[in-house]
Amino acid sequence: MSEIIYQTQGLTKYYGKLRALHDVNLSLGRGKIIGLLGKNGAGKSTLMRCMLGFLNHEGEIALEGQKIVHRDHRVFEKVAFIPDVSALDDRLTVQQTIDYIRGVNSRWNDERAHNLLQISNLPPKQKVGKLSKGMKTKLYLLVTLSLDVSVLLLDEPTLGLDIVFRKEFFNTILGEFFDEDKTIFISTHQAEEVEDLLQEVIFIENGEILLHEDMESLKSRLRVVTLPSDRQAELLDHKPKAVSKTLGSVSAVFDSSLQFDGASYGRANLADIFISYVGGSNATV
């Protein structure tokens, strides 16, 4: 088991009477790429903001064994954060943005920043306000990855970007940041986008952790079972949270030990597994 770098115990967060997180207990290992999957409003962003010290909360959070408190500046000596909305100053040029962040950050890595700028195709003299959303995200990624930190938190980082930018975004992170001493924690509701990157996955629903498991273990433990449509009742007898229909057949995700006469079996993808835990719009079909 890898060294624990981030840990939460009994983490609970209320917004007034609304409970956003409930008794969240997590241990995130060093050198791991971990996905946090949940529907919109499940508590993903609230969890990350608590981990960063942005929000008051109940329970405890520790980073490399040190307790994190509200507005704890020590977090950013070890953690970089890429949110779903860029906070870049539209009045500055690309180069001015880089120069400013270099000037206020002792953790700035000039060599890495230079290399990233060379491969980014960002126009140094262009004002940030004139950049497309994809190019703004690329600039935000550049300055974030130019910081020497141990942990990278990503909160829906590619929201609204086209498929080319999304692929380039994750390729840059893997190529320029991740190694056995770094941890990446990715919050998303797009399972298919991160499936091939992840070593571990966490499911969150209504502020509660439903699952935290190694990806290979999870995919070995579960599989898709498919039967003819006239045998749908056999699947429903085992109370799956979601059943999908195709022409002449029905499918659901079950434990690999469960057998059905005459069924066909397939490897479940992460989206299948996620829906099997949280249900979907067709969950009662």
C-alpha positions, -999 to 999 in steps of 0.1 A, spaced: 0 0 0 13 35 -9 20 62 16 -11 82 25 -8 118 14 -44 131 20 -68 118 46 -103 128 57 -121 115 89 -158 122 96 -158 150 71 -193 167 71 -204 199 56 -236 218 58 -248 249 38 -274 261 63 -298 232 66 -285 215 34 -261 187 41 -235 186 13 -211 160 28 -218 133 54 -191 114 73 -166 112 45 -136 90 53 -110 88 26 -73 79 23 -55 90 -9 -22 74 -16 10 90 -30 18 83 -66 -19 76 -76 -43 89 -101 -77 88 -84 -111 97 -99 -140 112 -79 -172 105 -98 -207 118 -90 -237 133 -106 -241 171 -106 -247 182 -70 -233 150 -54 -207 169 -33 -176 166 -55 -167 203 -55 -175 208 -19 -152 179 -10 -124 194 -29 -129 229 -15 -128 214 21 -96 196 12 -81 229 1 -92 247 33 -116 270 15 -146 259 36 -154 255 73 -165 219 80 -169 192 107 -144 164 110 -107 164 101 -85 167 70 -48 159 70 -22 165 43 10 145 47 0 140 84 -7 177 92 -42 188 101 -57 212 76 -78 241 90 -99 267 73 -79 291 51 -47 272 58 -20 287 35 3 257 41 -19 236 17 -6 255 -13 30 247 -5 21 211 -16 -11 213 -36 -21 229 -69 -57 233 -79 -74 236 -113 -111 245 -109 -139 245 -134 -138 283 -139 -105 301 -146 -95 330 -123 -71 345 -148 -70 383 -153 -83 391 -187 -64 424 -188 -30 407 -188 -12 391 -217 -2 355 -217 34 364 -209 24 390 -182 3 363 -166 33 339 -165 56 366 -152 32 376 -125 27 341 -112 64 334 -113 70 365 -92 46 355 -64 54 318 -62 86 305 -46 76 270 -60 78 282 -96 98 259 -119 112 280 -147 125 252 -168 92 234 -168 73 266 -175 95 273 -205 90 238 -219 53 239 -214 51 273 -232 70 260 -261 46 231 -267 14 251 -259 11 272 -290 -1 301 -267 6 336 -281 27 353 -255 15 388 -265 -22 380 -266 -44 393 -239 -61 366 -218 -95 382 -225 -91 375 -262 -83 338 -258 -108 311 -264 -120 290 -234 -97 262 -245 -67 284 -247 -75 300 -213 -77 265 -199 -43 257 -215 -28 288 -199 -42 279 -165 -28 244 -169 6 258 -179 10 280 -148 -4 253 -125 20 226 -138 49 250 -135 46 248 -97 66 222 -78 38 205 -57 30 170 -46 -8 170 -53 -29 182 -82 -66 186 -76 -88 189 -108 -124 199 -105 -142 193 -138 -112 208 -155 -123 201 -191 -159 212 -188 -170 229 -220 -139 220 -240 -139 201 -273 -126 166 -276 -92 177 -290 -85 201 -261 -97 175 -236 -73 148 -249 -44 173 -250 -52 185 -215 -48 151 -199 -19 141 -221 0 172 -208 -8 164 -172 5 128 -176 35 138 -196 46 169 -177 34 164 -141 27 128 -130 53 105 -115 55 80 -86 58 108 -60 28 129 -73 -9 124 -67 -37 135 -90 -73 137 -78 -98 143 -106 -134 153 -100 -158 146 -129 -191 133 -139 -177 121 -173 -166 85 -165 -156 77 -201 -131 106 -202 -109 95 -173 -114 57 -173 -81 48 -189 -62 72 -167 -74 61 -132 -57 37 -108 -85 41 -82 -120 55 -83 -144 70 -57 -181 72 -62 -200 99 -43 -238 104 -41 -257 129 -19 -225 137 -1 -217 101 9 -190 79 -4 -205 48 -20 -172 32 -32 -134 36 -31 -116 9 -50 -87 0 -72 -98 1 -108 -86 -33 -118 -102 -49 -88 -135 -32 -94 -136 -43 -131 -127 -79 -122 -154 -80 -95 -182 -68 -117 -195 -76 -152 -223 -69 -176 -250 -96 -178 -272 -97 -209 -303 -118 -214 -331 -118 -240 -358 -92 -234 -384 -118 -224 -362 -127 -194 -359 -92 -180 -378 -103 -148 -348 -126 -140 -325 -96 -139 -350 -75 -119 -352 -103 -93 -317 -93 -83 -327 -56 -79 -302 -38 -101 -303 0 -98 -302 3 -136 -312 -19 -165 -304 -10 -201 -323 -22 -232 -311 -29 -267 -329 -45 -296 -341 -79 -282 -320 -79 -250 -316 -64 -216 -284 -59 -196 -274 -50 -160 -241 -50 -140 -238 -77 -113 -211 -94 -92 -190 -117 -114 -200 -147 -92 -236 -144 -102 -246 -169 -129 -276 -169 -153 -283 -198 -176 -278 -189 -212 -266 -153 -205 -238 -135 -223 -212 -117 -202 -191 -87 -209 -165 -65 -192 -182 -35 -175 -168 -1 -183 -166 26 -156 -199 43 -168 -217 10 -165 -204 4 -130 -211 40 -119 -247 38 -130 -251 4 -114 -243 21 -80 -261 54 -84 -289 45 -108 -298 65 -139 -328 81 -157 -339 46 -168 -332 29 -135 -367 16 -131 -372 4 -167 
